[in-house]
Amino acid sequence: MARFVVELRYLDPDRRTEVRPQHLVYVRDLAARGSVVSAGPWADGTGSLTIYDTATEDHVRRLVADDPYTVAGVVELVSLREWTPVVHREL
């Protein structure tokens, strides 16, 4: 498995509020299955960061494409990069 860091930008704040419950169910399910390590919005509300643990970049792209936020046009992909963590602290 590999780690990928995805940054999304919010495009429609009102639509985001409407779709947020479905998005949270989706991301929490991915976390329960081990595909999402951590996720959350930027403090300024402009977007979010998610760390995925998946086999391939294509798999991450499919997960992002299936996210209710993406389906509803709430977000756009800013960046997707493979990441190699060296230091980790339990939260």
N, C-alpha and C positions, 0 to 999 in steps of 0.2 A: 504494500500500500504506500501511497505517497500523500503528502500534505499539499493542499492548494489554498491560496488566499484569494478571496474574491471581494472586490469592492464594487458596490452598486450605488448609483445616484438616484435619488427620488425625483420623479418628474411631475407627479400630481399628488400634492398633499391631501386633498379632499378624498380622492379615490383611494389613497393609501389607508386612510382611516376606515373606509368601508371594507377593504379587502384584508386588513390586518388580522382579524380572527382566523381566516382560512390560511393565511401565510404562517401564523404561529403554529397551527396544527401541523402543517406541512413540515416546517423546520424542526419542531419537537419530535416528530416521527422519524425524520432523518437522524437526529441526535440519538434517539433510542435504538436505532439500527446501526449506529456507529459511523455513519457517513458525515455527520457534522460534529466537529470538536467544540466549536464555540461560535456564537453569532450575536450580533447586536448593532444598534444604530449608533451613528456618530452623535456626540453630545449636542452638536449644533443642529441636528435634525435634517441634514442634507443628504444622508445616505447611510450605508451600513457596511460592515465587514463581516465576512463569514470564513471560517477555516474548515475546509473539508478534508476528510481522510478517505480517499478513494483510489482505485487502481490506475485510472487514466484521466487525462485532461478532458477527453471526450465525454467521459462519464460525468464529470463536474458540469460541463456545458449542458448536458441533458438535464441534470438536476436543477440547474438555474433556469433553463427553459421551461421546466414543468412547475416552477414555483408560481403560486397564485399571483404574486406581485408582477412577475414577468408576463404571465398570461393576460393580466388586466391592464398592462401598459403603465404600471406604477413606477417601474425602475428601468434603468439602462445599465448595461455592464460597463464599468469604468476600466477595471483591470482584472486579470486572472493570471496568477503566477504560481508556479510550483515553489514550495518553501521547504527548507531544511532546518527544522528547529534544532538548536544545539543546547540551549538551557531551558528548563521547564520548572515552574514552581506550581504546586497544587494550590488551587484557589479554595 
